[in-house]
Each structure stands twice: as C-alpha cells, then as structure tokens.
Amino acid sequence: MSSAETKTLITSSHWGAMEVDVRDGQIVAARPFAGDANPPGIANILPEAVHHSSRVARPSIRRAWLERRDRSGRGDGDYVELPWDEALDITATEIARIRDTHGNEAIFGGSYGWSSAGRFHHAQSQVHRFLNAIGGYVKSFGSYSTGCAQSIMPHVFGISFLKYTYESQDSWQTIHDNTDTLVMFGGINPKNSQVSMGGITEHVTKDWFDRFAAKGMTRINIGPQRSDAPKGCDWIPCRPGSDTALMLALAYVLEEEGRTDYGFLNRYTVGFDRFRPYLIGDSDGQPKTPEWAEQHCGVPAEDIRALAQRMSETRTLITVAWSLQRGEHGEQPYWMSAVLAAMLGQIGLPGGGVGYGYGAIGSIGKAMNGPRGASLPQGENAVKTTIPVARVADMLLQPGEPYDFNGTRAPYPDIRLVYWAGGNPFHHHQDLNRLHRAWQQPETVIVNEPWWTATAQRADIVFPATTPYEREDIGRSDLDDYLFFMPQLIPPVGEARDDYEIFSGLARRLGVEDSFTEGRSSHAWLTHLYADLETSAQSLGVELPEFETLKSRNWVKLPIAETTPRPSFLSRFRNDPDGAPLATPSGRIEIFSETIDTFDYDDCPGHPIWLPPSEWPGSATAETPLHMVSPQPGDKLHSQLEAALADKTGARPETLVIHPDDAVERGLSAGDLVKVFNSRGACRARVAVSADITLGVVALPTGAWFGKPGEAIDPHGNPNVLTKDIGTSRLGQGCSAHTALVEVEKIG
C-alpha cells in the first residue's frame, strides 16, 4: 500500500461496529457501521485516542521500586524504560518470589471485561489463564455494575442474575405486543444502551420506544432525572435511594384496596405471610402508606395511589435499572420489585412481571438463539479465595480482617502482588483517595495497559499493551446477530505487545509455557476457537462461513434473531410450578427467605424492608445538602478513549447537572466552574442548569481520569473522589456509588 492509499476496514467494538480508514499505518478516520440506524458517535474519536501521546510506549518500571523495591509513592514517581526481555525477566522473578514466599493466595488477579470486544484478546481471560497456569490467584466476584444484584437475586428467583437478565427476560417485541404500562424504576436510558458486552451492532432501543409510543403504551420513568428515559415518557421525580419506600407504598395500596393477587402468591411464592405484617405496620408500628412514602421519596401520595391502581388494572412490566443496586442497601429495591410484581400476579405472563437492566446495555431486550463458544479457556484456579469486586480497597487495607458476604465469614487475604490487565479500577471504584492509599500496600503492582491511566501511573511495572485495532480477533456476542473478523488495522503503537504475547513470555520464564499456550500461536488460537464456534452453530442448524472466508468478508449477519421468543423460565414455572420449580430452597419465588434470615444481617433481613442510606436527601446537612448521582458517560464507554476527549476544548472538567433553584441559591449559572466536595475529596466541574433533575440532586458522570496524588481538588471531574466506599450490605457487598452527599460552590 503506497503512502497515498487509504484503506477502509470494518471492526467491532463494545459500542458498535466501525468503518475505519487507515493510511500509512495510522488510523485517520472512523465512523459508525453503515448498517446501524442509530449509531453512537463514540467511533469518531478513535484516531485521536489510539495515537494519543498518553500511550505507553515501552516496558516501564517505577524507578523507586526498581532500585530499592520502595512501594510508597505510587502515582507520582518516574519510570525507567527497559528492553522487553529485561522487563520480563525482572517481572517473572518477582512473581516467582511472591508465589514461593507467600503462596498463590498472596496474588490478586484484577481485570474487567470491557477491554475488547474480541473473543481471544480478552484481557480478563488472558490474565486469569496465566495466573491459573502458575498455581492460581485470589479472584473477585461480580461487577461494579451488578455485584449486589448477583448476590440477592438467586435467593429470590433461584437463578443467576446474569442468566435471568440476558437469557430469560421478555424481548422488546414481547413487551411491544403485550405490555400496557411500563414502569421504569431508574429509567431506561438510550445513552447507556450505546454499549454492550462483546459488542452490539444494531442499536434498537430508540426504535422500540418510538413503537411503544405509537402503540399508546404508558411509559413511566421513576427517578431523579427526566433524561433517564427516552423523550415522551411520563416522569415521576423520585429522590435517590428512596425507591424501596415507593415500592412498599405501591404494595400497601394493592393490599389496602384488595388488589393483591392471592391466588398467585399462594401458588407461586413463599413468605408473604412473613412480609405482610411489616407492610401493614403490625410488626413495627408503621404502615407503609403512600403518605409515609411521600415523606421519603417526594412523590405525592395521590400519585402513588393512582399508579398502584393502574398497575393492577393493566398488563404491567416493572423494570429496574442497574443503578438502583449501586447504592447502600441496593438489595432492597431489587427484592421489593419482585415482591411488588408477585402481588400484581403477572410474573410469567408475556409483557408482565419484572425485568432488570433494560437499557443498561444495548443487547438486553434482543432475542437471539445463536452459537456459543469461541472463549479462551481460563483453566482451573487452585486458589478458592474470592472477594466481592467492590471490596478491593478493604482487602488491601485490612489483610486478615474478617468480613461477611452472602452467608459466609472469612478473613481478607494478605495480598502482596496485584496483576491488573484490562480495566481501570481508578475509574470504577469508590472513594478514590482511599483506594490510592490502599494501592500503596502490596509489595508489587503490575499492569498491562495501552495508556498511562491513573492505574498505570500507580503501578510498579507497566507493560504496553495493544489496543483491539493492532491485532486480529473474532468479534462475537451471544446477544448480537453479527459475526466479525476483526482485522489488524495498524501495527502496534510503540513497542506494544498483545496480552497473549506478554503472558507467553512470562509463562516461558516461569516454566509453564506449554500449559499456558498449549503450543498455539495467536492465529492458531483464533482458528481453534472459531472451530469451536462452528461446532456450536452446526448443532443449531446455523451455517458459518469458513474462517478464511470470514476474514475476506470481514463480517456476516447470522439468521439467529428470534421472531417468536422462547418461553422464559418464569413462564414455564407459571405454567407448571411443580414440574418446573425454581432453584430456590422452596422451589418458589421467595418473598421471605429462610436462608437469608439465618444470616442474621440487620442490613438485609429475611424480607425486603425500607432502610434509609447513610447518605441521601433524607440525611442531608448544611455542609453536604445535595445528593450526587454519578451516571455512565454518554460520550464513551467507562473511561475508555478519555485521553482524546480530554483534549477537546471545553470537554473537561466534566459537566455537573444541577436544578435551577439549587443553582440560584449558590449564585451559579450555566458554564460556571465549580468545586464539588465532601469530607472524602473534591473535584472541579462545569455547570449545566436543568429543570429535568430533582431539586436537591446533582449529576456528575463518571469517566474522567483520576488526577495525581496530593492534588487538593481533582482537576478533571471524577465523581468517585466523592462516592462512599462501603458495601451495599453484608449480603451483597456491592458498590455504593450512588450513596454520596456533596456541596457545590463557584470557583473564582
């Protein structure tokens, strides 16, 4: 290819397929896939991000660690660039030292699944496979998005929360055909549905809501922001952290007015008799009336009654956003939504019952029956110690301290080495100043990373990793009907190497190369995984092109979209509760859980209850009078591509949305630079004034890169310098990102 030629190739990503122009070994332009009617604009910044000056150019070791193994100062030290062989030698020796001295339980394998839509170059699978090959590692359970829900929902429905969400909920088509009233706690935000694990090719959430509106479906968004649902939806403003109180009041109206479906409760559930005394106030002296709920959630009592009546008189689907379980006591709205749906008696009916995470990612609501497979085997982990993913800082700061989690009690492991590949914990985690202090504790931190993120800047050893555009891969999601060959678009930037190549080099030095690689190159693995995918497809009667044909075609759309969705496990259960029981101890939906009750947790007892968070509008003070929510960003996925966005004029600091009355009280106008702060930290932000947010609430999106240690105020607007690092409860131990009170004041 001459220097004058531009070649256009198609690849996949978490936010959709992209048409990418390449010239002279550089990405010069990117735009959304032509086959996507509602593409996000994220692809546009790809060239600037991939070739940004913040790319890690060469293997780099922090000087203080290299010279004297000094673990302090992570985040503000300088680095020594070394040749690959020397850096790999040093790293392998250090891993062996930690393993041989302290055992594999002293190694924590950190990762997150969003680093690539590719099936083979999946950083989480790569690092876990490598660590398993050397004897195992301490792993984490769940995710920041759904960790709390993953703990509570199996107790209620007897099924993995992710299996429920991805495989067992009503499709958009079923909702369109059957639902009269869509009640969205936390909304269904098209912004969030831009992305999906493994990639999403056609973005359809907006189209379906247009069809819902044309049909005349009632669509009710319940939450602190009107923008959490598509335009045209009704909005019931509700204070953050109070959804459980509102759900209880709706349930109270059903019971008070004789609208409870006792036939359904008696046949399909257990424990309503244990829950009802709490609902009507016999057990605690407080009936959960609409008037009681209005004090907590701010929704007028008459509106609560009217909503309960409508829900009982129409086919109603209750949906609950993932955001509701990302707060202190996040188990309660998830459990209570199931109880409310059970009282309505519509669980298992098409377009009725309860669903979770619609709009959280773009693929939920799509009905697919396609091939499975093409995943890199991670091997067997000989270490059985697991921590909840959001308790990383606790683990590092409190080794040996016992903690409770979902019925177990165990000490935190004493972690001496952290190996992180894929993801940026200094984006996901709460109370980042506390995480920074925790990050000083291990003897060694190793990171594979393309960019100098806050996590890379706090590592002792940093290996430059390729982006998905610098290697070949297979793009395939179980929730999408496209299959991609992801070509290598450009040569590796600087001296970057694939994670597989990095781990192969370490495995060779540690004597486990054969078990890690199985004698396969990257290309050999791709053909092996594709053969596995072909076998799965054949079992379904789906024909895939040969691998070399797929490479030449770039992509193919598979005939796997279901026009008539399969019956869900809940519809089978409804039709035959004895022949298709749930995998709960009772075989029924558990309104009261004997199992949870035996845990004796005061922050998550045997049935759902109202537990006010430690920080929410009901506990606001003069020092911190505003409740901050931290939604996902609309201009990227998590903190990815942030380097390029931060270069855009006026893009940083991040934008803070505030109600007009709250702005006037503080003398603020649109565009003002402000300080957002509480006792945990402070950050800068740029003001946007909107009446579409609840009074007393501010919204600051996540995704801005965390600043350097010692800065009195984070310059870019990262809300996680302000969020509270506590578990949702002893049951779920999820993240509590939406539990945060702050104050806002003008700068200058």
C-alpha positions in Angstrom: 0.0 0.0 0.0 1.6 3.3 -1.0 1.6 6.3 1.2 -1.2 7.9 -0.9 -3.6 5.0 -0.4 -6.4 4.9 2.2 -7.8 1.5 3.1 -11.2 1.1 4.8 -11.8 -1.9 7.1 -14.6 -2.8 9.4 -14.1 -3.9 13.0 -16.3 -4.4 16.1 -16.2 -2.7 19.5 -18.3 -2.6 22.6 -20.2 0.5 21.3 -20.8 -1.0 17.8 -19.1 -1.8 14.5 -17.0 0.8 12.9 -15.7 1.7 9.4 -12.1 2.7 9.9 -9.8 4.4 7.4 -6.1 3.5 7.6 -3.3 5.3 5.8 0.5 4.9 6.3 0.0 2.7 9.3 -2.3 5.1 11.2 -6.0 5.3 11.8 -7.0 8.6 10.1 -10.8 8.4 10.5 -13.5 6.2 12.0 -17.3 6.3 11.7 -20.2 4.1 12.7 -21.1 1.0 10.7 -23.5 1.8 7.9 -25.8 -1.0 8.9 -26.7 0.7 12.2 -29.6 3.0 12.0 -29.0 4.6 15.4 -25.2 4.6 15.9 -23.5 6.3 18.7 -20.8 8.9 17.9 -18.1 7.3 20.0 -16.2 6.0 17.0 -15.4 9.5 15.8 -12.6 10.0 18.5 -10.9 6.7 17.8 -8.0 8.0 15.7 -7.0 10.6 18.4 -7.2 8.0 21.2 -5.3 5.2 19.5 -2.4 7.6 18.6 -2.5 9.7 21.7 0.6 10.9 23.4 -0.5 9.1 26.6 0.1 5.7 25.0 2.6 3.6 27.0 5.5 3.4 24.6 7.8 0.8 26.1 8.0 -1.5 29.2 8.4 0.8 32.1 9.4 0.2 35.7 9.0 2.7 38.5 12.4 3.8 39.5 11.9 3.7 43.3 10.6 0.1 43.0 13.4 -0.9 40.6 16.2 0.5 42.7 15.0 -0.4 46.2 11.6 -2.1 46.0 10.0 1.0 47.5 6.3 0.6 47.4 5.4 4.1 48.6 5.0 7.0 46.1 2.9 5.1 43.6 1.3 7.6 41.3 4.0 10.3 41.4 7.3 8.6 40.7 9.3 8.5 37.5 9.8 5.4 35.3 12.7 3.7 33.7 12.1 2.3 30.2 13.7 -1.2 29.7 14.0 -3.6 26.8 11.3 -6.3 26.8 13.5 -9.2 27.7 14.9 -7.4 30.7 11.5 -6.2 31.9 10.0 -9.7 31.5 13.0 -11.3 33.4 12.5 -8.9 36.3 8.7 -9.4 36.4 8.9 -13.2 36.2 11.5 -13.2 39.0 9.2 -11.0 41.2 6.1 -13.2 40.5 8.1 -16.3 41.5 9.4 -14.6 44.6 6.0 -13.7 45.8 4.5 -17.1 44.9 7.3 -19.1 46.5 7.5 -16.9 49.7 3.8 -16.2 50.4 1.9 -18.6 48.2 -0.6 -18.0 45.4 -3.1 -16.6 47.9 -0.9 -13.5 48.0 -1.6 -12.8 44.3 -4.7 -10.8 43.3 -5.7 -11.1 39.6 -7.6 -7.9 38.8 -9.4 -7.2 35.5 -12.6 -6.1 33.9 -14.3 -7.4 30.9 -14.6 -4.3 28.8 -11.1 -4.0 27.3 -12.0 -5.6 23.9 -15.0 -7.0 22.1 -12.7 -9.7 20.7 -13.1 -13.3 21.9 -9.4 -14.2 22.1 -7.7 -11.0 23.1 -9.9 -10.6 26.1 -7.7 -9.3 28.8 -9.7 -10.8 31.7 -9.4 -14.3 30.2 -5.8 -13.8 29.4 -4.6 -12.7 32.8 -6.7 -15.3 34.6 -5.4 -18.1 32.4 -1.9 -17.0 33.0 -2.3 -16.8 36.8 -4.0 -20.2 36.9 -1.1 -21.7 35.0 1.3 -20.6 37.7 -0.9 -22.0 40.6 -3.9 -19.7 40.9 -4.8 -16.3 42.4 -7.4 -14.6 44.5 -10.2 -13.6 42.3 -13.2 -11.3 42.6 -16.9 -11.9 42.4 -19.4 -9.9 40.4 -19.0 -6.5 38.9 -19.4 -2.9 39.9 -22.5 -2.8 37.6 -24.4 -5.7 39.1 -22.4 -7.2 42.0 -25.2 -6.6 44.6 -27.9 -7.9 42.3 -25.8 -11.0 41.6 -25.9 -11.8 45.3 -29.5 -11.2 46.1 -31.5 -12.4 43.1 -30.5 -16.1 43.2 -32.1 -16.1 46.7 -35.4 -14.7 45.2 -35.7 -16.4 41.9 -33.2 -19.3 42.1 -31.2 -18.3 39.0 -28.0 -16.4 38.3 -28.9 -12.8 37.9 -26.9 -12.6 34.6 -28.7 -15.6 33.2 -32.0 -14.0 34.2 -31.1 -10.7 32.6 -29.5 -11.9 29.4 -31.5 -15.1 28.6 -34.8 -15.1 30.5 -36.5 -11.7 30.2 -39.1 -10.5 27.7 -37.8 -9.2 24.4 -38.7 -5.8 23.1 -41.1 -7.5 20.7 -42.9 -9.2 23.5 -43.1 -6.0 25.5 -44.5 -4.2 22.5 -47.1 -6.8 21.8 -48.3 -7.3 25.4 -47.4 -4.5 27.8 -49.8 -1.7 28.6 -47.9 0.0 31.4 -44.1 0.2 31.5 -43.0 1.3 35.0 -39.3 2.1 34.9 -37.6 2.5 38.2 -34.3 4.3 37.4 -35.5 4.7 33.8 -34.3 3.1 30.6 -31.6 5.3 29.2 -30.7 5.1 25.5 -27.4 6.7 26.4 -26.4 3.6 28.3 -27.7 1.2 25.6 -25.0 2.5 23.3 -22.7 -0.3 24.6 -22.8 -4.0 25.3 -20.5 -6.7 26.4 -18.9 -8.4 23.4 -20.3 -5.7 21.1 -23.6 -4.5 19.8 -24.1 -3.9 16.1 -27.6 -2.5 15.7 -28.8 -0.1 18.3 -32.6 -0.5 18.6 -33.7 0.9 22.0 -34.8 4.2 20.5 -36.7 2.5 17.7 -38.6 0.3 20.2 -39.6 3.3 22.3 -40.9 5.0 19.2 -43.0 2.0 18.6 -44.2 1.9 22.2 -45.3 5.5 21.9 -47.1 4.9 18.6 -48.9 2.0 20.2 -50.1 4.2 23.0 -48.2 2.3 25.8 -47.9 4.2 29.1 -44.2 4.7 29.9 -43.4 6.0 33.3 -39.9 7.0 34.3 -39.4 7.0 38.1 -36.1 8.6 39.2 -34.2 11.8 39.8 -33.7 12.7 36.1 -36.1 13.1 33.2 -33.3 12.2 30.9 -33.0 8.7 32.3 -35.7 7.6 29.8 -36.4 8.5 26.2 -38.3 11.7 25.4 -42.0 11.5 25.6 -42.1 9.3 28.7 -44.0 10.4 31.8 -41.7 11.4 34.6 -42.3 10.8 38.3 -39.4 12.6 40.1 -38.2 10.4 42.9 -35.4 11.1 45.4 -32.3 8.9 45.0 -32.1 6.0 47.5 -35.9 6.0 48.2 -37.3 3.6 45.5 -37.9 0.9 48.0 -40.2 3.2 50.1 -42.2 3.9 46.9 -42.4 0.3 46.0 -43.6 -0.5 49.5 -46.3 2.1 49.3 -47.5 0.8 46.0 -47.7 -2.7 47.6 -49.6 -1.2 50.5 -52.2 0.2 48.2 -52.6 -3.1 46.5 -53.2 -4.8 49.9 -55.4 -2.0 51.3 -57.7 -1.9 48.3 -58.0 -5.7 47.8 -55.9 -5.7 44.6 -53.3 -8.3 45.8 -53.4 -11.4 43.7 -53.5 -14.0 46.5 -54.1 -16.8 44.0 -50.7 -16.1 42.5 -49.0 -15.6 45.9 -50.3 -18.9 47.3 -49.3 -21.0 44.3 -46.0 -19.4 43.2 -44.4 -17.8 46.2 -43.5 -18.4 49.8 -43.3 -15.9 52.7 -45.9 -13.3 52.0 -47.4 -14.1 55.4 -44.0 -13.1 57.0 -43.8 -10.0 54.9 -47.3 -8.7 55.3 -47.1 -7.7 59.0 -44.2 -5.4 58.1 -46.1 -3.9 55.1 -49.2 -3.0 57.0 -47.3 -1.9 60.1 -48.2 -4.7 62.6 -44.6 -5.6 63.2 -43.0 -2.1 63.5 -46.0 0.2 64.1 -45.6 2.0 60.8 -47.9 1.1 57.9 -46.2 1.7 54.6 -48.8 4.1 53.3 -48.5 6.5 50.4 -48.4 9.3 52.9 -45.5 7.7 54.7 -43.6 7.1 51.4 -44.2 10.7 50.3 -42.0 11.9 53.1 -39.1 9.8 51.9 -39.4 9.8 48.1 -41.1 13.1 47.4 -43.8 11.5 45.2 -47.3 12.8 46.2 -49.5 10.2 47.9 -52.3 10.6 45.4 -49.9 9.9 42.6 -48.8 6.7 44.3 -52.3 5.5 44.7 -53.2 6.3 41.1 -50.1 4.4 39.9 -50.8 1.3 42.0 -54.4 1.3 40.7 -53.2 1.5 37.1 -50.6 -1.2 37.6 -53.2 -3.6 38.9 -55.7 -2.9 36.1 -53.3 -3.2 33.1 -50.6 -5.6 31.9 -47.7 -4.0 33.7 -43.9 -4.6 33.4 -41.8 -3.3 36.2 -38.2 -2.6 35.1 -35.4 -1.8 37.5 -32.2 -0.1 36.4 -28.8 -1.5 37.4 -28.2 1.9 39.1 -30.6 1.2 41.9 -28.5 -1.6 43.3 -25.4 0.5 43.2 -26.2 2.2 46.5 -26.3 1.3 50.1 -29.0 -1.3 50.7 -29.2 -1.9 47.0 -30.5 -5.4 47.6 -33.8 -3.9 48.8 -35.3 -2.3 45.7 -34.3 -5.4 43.6 -36.0 -7.7 46.1 -39.0 -5.4 46.7 -39.6 -5.0 42.9 -40.0 -8.8 42.7 -42.4 -8.8 45.6 -44.5 -6.0 44.1 -44.6 -7.9 40.8 -45.7 -11.0 42.6 -48.5 -9.2 44.4 -49.7 -8.0 40.9 -49.7 -11.6 39.9 -48.3 -11.0 36.4 -44.9 -12.7 36.7 -44.5 -15.2 33.9 -47.1 -13.5 31.7 -45.9 -12.0 28.4 -45.1 -8.4 28.9 -45.7 -8.5 32.6 -43.8 -9.1 35.9 -40.4 -7.6 36.5 -37.2 -7.2 34.5 -33.8 -5.8 35.3 -31.3 -3.8 33.3 -33.2 -2.9 30.2 -31.2 0.0 28.7 -28.3 -0.7 30.9 -26.6 -2.2 27.9 -27.9 -2.3 24.4 -28.4 -6.0 24.0 -30.9 -6.6 26.7 -34.3 -7.0 25.0 -32.9 -8.6 21.9 -33.9 -12.2 21.5 -31.2 -14.4 20.0 -30.7 -18.1 19.7 -27.2 -18.4 18.3 -24.0 -20.4 18.7 -22.0 -20.2 21.9 -18.3 -20.6 22.4 -15.1 -19.0 21.0 -14.0 -18.2 24.5 -10.4 -18.7 25.7 -10.4 -21.3 28.5 -9.2 -19.8 31.7 -8.1 -23.1 33.3 -8.6 -24.3 36.9 -7.9 -21.9 39.8 -6.3 -23.8 42.6 -6.9 -20.9 45.0 -10.5 -20.8 46.2 -10.4 -17.4 48.0 -12.8 -14.9 46.4 -13.7 -11.3 47.4 -16.6 -9.1 46.2 -15.2 -7.0 43.4 -16.1 -3.7 45.1 -14.1 -4.6 48.3 -10.6 -4.3 46.8 -9.6 -1.4 49.0 -10.9 -3.1 52.1 -8.8 -6.2 51.2 -5.6 -4.2 50.7 -6.0 -2.1 53.8 -7.3 -4.8 56.1 -5.5 -8.1 55.5 -6.6 -10.8 57.9 -9.7 -8.9 59.0 -12.9 -11.0 58.8 -15.8 -9.8 56.7 -19.3 -11.1 55.9 -20.5 -11.9 52.5 -23.7 -13.7 51.5 -23.8 -16.0 54.4 -20.0 -16.6 54.8 -17.5 -15.0 57.1 -13.8 -15.1 56.1 -10.6 -13.0 56.6 -9.4 -10.8 53.8 -6.3 -12.4 52.1 -2.9 -10.7 52.6 -2.2 -9.6 49.0 1.5 -9.0 48.2 1.2 -8.7 44.4 -1.6 -7.3 42.2 -1.6 -8.1 38.5 -4.1 -6.0 36.6 -4.9 -6.4 32.9 -7.9 -4.8 31.3 -9.8 -2.1 33.1 -9.1 0.9 35.2 -10.1 0.5 38.9 -9.3 4.2 39.4 -12.4 4.7 37.3 -14.8 2.1 38.7 -14.0 2.2 42.4 -15.4 4.5 45.1 -13.6 6.9 47.3 -10.5 7.1 45.0 -8.4 8.8 47.6 -8.9 5.8 49.9 -8.2 3.4 47.0 -4.9 5.3 46.4 -3.9 4.8 50.0 -4.8 1.1 49.7 -2.8 0.8 46.5 0.4 1.6 48.4 0.1 -1.6 50.5 1.1 -4.5 48.1 4.8 -5.2 47.5 4.3 -5.1 43.7 1.7 -3.9 41.3 1.9 -5.0 37.6 -0.3 -3.6 34.9 -0.8 -4.3 31.2 -2.2 -1.2 29.7 -2.2 0.8 26.4 -2.5 4.2 28.0 -1.0 6.0 31.1 -4.2 5.8 33.0 -4.4 6.5 36.7 -4.0 2.8 37.3 -0.9 2.5 35.1 0.6 5.6 36.8 0.2 3.8 40.2 1.9 0.5 39.0 5.5 -0.6 39.6 5.7 -2.4 36.3 3.8 -1.3 33.2 3.7 -3.4 30.0 2.5 -1.5 26.9 -0.5 -3.5 25.6 -2.0 -3.3 22.1 -5.5 -1.9 21.5 -8.0 -4.1 19.7 -7.1 -2.2 16.5 -3.5 -3.5 16.5 -4.2 -7.3 16.4 -6.5 -9.8 14.8 -9.5 -11.2 16.6 -13.0 -12.7 16.3 -15.9 -10.3 17.3 -18.9 -12.2 18.6 -21.5 -11.7 21.3 -24.2 -14.2 22.4 -26.6 -11.2 22.4 -25.9 -10.0 18.9 -26.6 -11.5 15.4 -23.4 -10.3 13.7 -20.1 -12.1 13.5 -16.9 -10.2 12.7 -13.4 -10.9 11.8 -11.6 -8.0 13.5 -8.5 -7.3 11.3 -5.3 -5.8 12.5 -5.8 -2.3 11.3 -2.4 -0.8 12.1 1.0 -2.1 13.5 1.4 -2.0 17.3 2.0 1.5 18.5 5.4 2.0 20.0 6.6 -1.3 21.4 3.2 -2.5 22.5 2.5 -6.3 22.6 -0.6 -8.3 22.9 -1.5 -9.6 26.3 -1.1 -13.1 25.0 2.5 -12.4 23.9 3.2 -10.7 27.2 1.9 -13.6 29.3 3.5 -16.2 27.0 6.9 -14.5 27.7 6.3 -14.6 31.4 5.0 -18.2 31.3 8.2 -19.3 29.4 10.3 -17.8 32.2 8.2 -19.4 34.9 8.3 -22.8 33.3 4.6 -23.0 32.4 4.6 -22.0 28.7 3.2 -25.3 27.5 0.2 -25.2 29.8 -0.5 -21.6 29.0 -0.1 -21.6 25.2 -0.8 -25.3 24.5 1.7 -24.9 21.7 -0.6 -22.4 19.8 0.2 -19.0 18.4 -2.4 -16.3 18.5 -3.5 -17.2 14.9 -3.7 -20.9 15.9 -5.9 -20.0 18.9 -8.2 -18.0 16.6 -8.7 -20.9 14.2 -9.2 -23.2 17.2 -11.8 -21.0 18.8 -13.6 -20.5 15.5 -13.8 -24.3 15.0 -15.5 -24.5 18.4 -17.9 -21.8 17.3 -18.7 -23.7 14.1 -19.5 -26.8 16.1 -21.9 -24.9 18.2 -23.5 -23.3 15.2 -23.9 -26.6 13.4 -25.8 -28.0 16.4 -28.4 -25.2 15.9 -28.5 -25.6 12.1 -26.7 -22.3 11.6 -24.0 -22.3 8.9 -21.0 -20.2 9.4 -18.5 -19.2 6.6 -15.1 -20.9 6.7 -12.6 -18.9 8.8 -10.7 -17.7 5.8 -13.9 -16.7 4.1 -15.0 -14.7 7.1 -11.6 -12.9 7.0 -12.1 -11.9 3.4 -15.7 -10.8 4.0 -15.0 -9.0 7.3 -18.4 -9.6 8.8 -21.6 -11.6 8.3 -25.1 -11.3 9.8 -26.4 -14.6 11.2 -30.0 -15.8 11.0 -30.4 -16.2 14.7 -32.8 -13.4 15.7 -35.9 -15.0 17.2 -39.2 -13.8 15.8 -41.1 -15.9 18.3 -39.1 -15.8 21.5 -38.7 -19.0 23.5 -40.7 -19.2 26.8 -38.8 -17.9 29.7 -38.1 -19.9 32.8 -40.7 -17.9 34.6 -43.4 -18.6 32.0 -42.5 -22.3 32.3 -42.7 -22.0 36.0 -46.1 -20.2 35.9 -47.5 -22.9 33.6 -46.2 -25.8 35.8 -44.7 -24.7 39.2 -44.4 -28.3 40.3 -42.9 -29.7 37.1 -40.6 -26.6 36.5 -39.8 -25.4 40.0 -37.4 -22.6 40.7 -34.0 -23.5 42.1 -34.7 -21.8 45.4 -34.9 -23.9 48.6 -38.7 -23.8 48.4 -39.0 -24.1 44.6 -41.0 -20.9 44.6 -40.3 -17.1 44.4 -39.1 -16.2 47.9 -40.7 -13.2 49.3 -39.3 -14.3 52.7 -36.0 -16.2 52.5 -35.3 -18.6 55.4 -31.7 -18.8 54.1 -31.1 -15.0 54.3 -32.9 -14.9 57.6 -30.4 -17.3 59.1 -27.6 -15.0 58.2 -28.9 -12.6 60.9 -27.9 -9.4 58.9 -29.6 -6.3 60.3 -28.8 -4.6 57.0 -30.5 -7.3 54.9 -33.1 -9.3 56.9 -35.3 -12.1 55.7 -37.7 -10.0 53.6 -37.3 -6.6 51.8 -37.6 -3.6 54.1 -37.0 0.2 53.9 -33.5 1.0 55.1 -32.5 4.7 54.6 -28.9 5.0 53.3 -26.4 6.8 55.4 -26.1 9.5 52.8 -29.2 10.5 50.8 -31.6 13.5 50.7 -33.2 12.5 54.0 -29.8 12.8 55.8 -28.6 16.0 54.0 -26.8 18.5 56.2 -25.8 22.2 55.8 -22.3 21.0 55.0 -23.5 18.5 52.3 -27.0 19.4 51.3 -27.0 17.8 47.8 -27.3 14.2 46.7 -24.9 13.3 43.9 -25.6 10.6 41.4 -22.9 9.5 39.0 -24.4 8.1 35.8 -22.4 6.5 33.0 -21.0 8.9 30.4 -22.7 9.5 27.1 -19.6 10.2 25.1 -17.6 7.0 25.7 -17.5 3.6 27.4 -16.5 4.0 31.1 -13.1 5.8 30.9 -12.0 4.4 27.6 -10.8 6.9 24.9 -10.8 9.5 27.6 -7.3 10.7 26.6 -8.7 12.0 23.3 -11.9 13.5 24.9 -9.9 15.4 27.5 -8.0 17.2 24.7 -11.2 18.7 23.3 -11.7 22.3 24.1 -14.2 22.7 26.9 -14.7 19.0 27.4 -13.0 19.0 30.9 -13.7 19.3 33.6 -16.8 17.1 33.4 -20.3 18.6 33.4 -22.4 18.8 36.6 -26.2 19.0 36.1 -28.0 21.0 38.8 -31.6 22.2 39.3 -32.3 25.9 38.6 -33.3 26.6 42.2 -30.2 24.9 43.6 -28.1 26.9 41.1 -29.7 30.2 42.1 -29.1 29.5 45.8 -25.4 29.2 45.1 -25.2 32.0 42.6 -24.4 29.6 39.7 -25.0 30.0 36.0 -24.5 27.6 33.1 -20.9 27.3 32.2 -19.5 28.3 35.7 -16.6 26.4 37.0 -17.4 24.8 40.4 -15.8 22.8 43.2 -17.8 19.7 44.2 -16.8 18.4 47.6 -17.4 16.5 50.8 -15.2 15.1 53.5 -13.8 12.4 51.2 -12.5 14.7 48.5 -13.2 17.4 45.9 -13.2 17.8 42.1 -13.8 20.5 39.6 -16.8 20.5 37.3 -18.6 22.7 34.7 -22.2 23.7 35.5 -25.2 22.8 33.4 -28.6 24.0 34.7 -31.7 21.9 34.1 -35.2 21.6 35.4 -35.1 17.9 34.4 -33.3 17.0 37.6 -34.9 16.7 41.0 -34.3 19.6 43.4 -31.5 18.8 45.9 -29.8 16.4 43.4 -26.8 16.9 41.2 -25.5 14.5 38.5 -21.8 14.2 37.6 -21.0 11.4 35.0 -18.1 9.0 35.5 -15.3 8.5 33.2 -12.8 11.4 33.7 -9.4 10.1 34.5 -8.4 10.5 38.2 -5.7 13.0 38.8 -2.3 12.8 40.5 -1.7 12.2 44.3 -1.7 15.2 46.5 -3.9 17.3 44.4 -6.4 19.1 46.7 -9.0 19.0 44.0 -9.3 16.6 41.2 -9.0 18.7 38.1 -11.0 16.6 35.6 -14.3 16.0 37.4 -14.1 12.4 38.5 -17.1 11.8 40.8 -15.5 8.8 42.5 -13.4 11.1 44.6 -16.7 11.8 46.3 -18.5 8.5 46.5 -18.6 6.3 49.6 -16.6 3.1 49.6 -18.9 0.8 51.6 -20.7 -2.4 50.8 -24.3 -2.4 49.9 -24.9 -4.7 52.8 -23.2 -7.7 54.4 -25.2 -9.9 52.0 -24.2 -8.3 48.6 -21.1 -6.2 49.4 -21.7 -4.4 46.1 -20.5 -0.9 45.4 -22.4 2.1 46.8 -21.6 4.7 44.2 -24.9 6.4 44.4 -24.6 7.0 48.2 -23.0 10.4 48.3 -23.9 13.8 49.7 -21.9 16.8 48.4 -21.8 20.6 48.3 -21.1 22.8 45.2 -19.5 26.2 45.2 -18.3 28.5 42.5 -14.6 28.8 41.7 -13.2 32.2 41.1 
